[in-house]
Amino acid sequence: MERQVAQEKRKGIFWIAVSFLICPCHLPFTLTLGLSLLGGSAMGVMLREHLVLAGVVVTLVWGGGTWYGFRKLRTATCSIPVKKSSTMLK
C-alpha cells in the first residue's frame, strides 16, 4: 500500500513539474522553441499562422496537467477512500 501511495505521489509531482514547464507565463519561450523546432515544416507554418490558437491549446494543456497532478497528489495522500457509486442521489 505504501508503495502505491509513493508511486501516485511521484506521478502527481511529475505532472505538476511538466505542467510548470509549459505554463502560459512561459508562452513566449514555448512558442519560440516550437517554431524553431518545427521551422520549415507544415506544422511550423500552421503554428506561425495560428499563434492565438496555439496559446489557447498550451493554456488548456497546462490547466489540465496541473489539475491532474494535484488530483493524483490528493488521492495519494487522502486517507478517506473515494466512493464510486453508480446510483444517483435520491
Salt bridges, closest charged atoms under 4 A:
GLU8 OE2 - LYS11 NZ 3.86
GLU8 OE1 - LYS72 NZ 2.94
GLU49 OE2 - ARG48 NH2 3.18
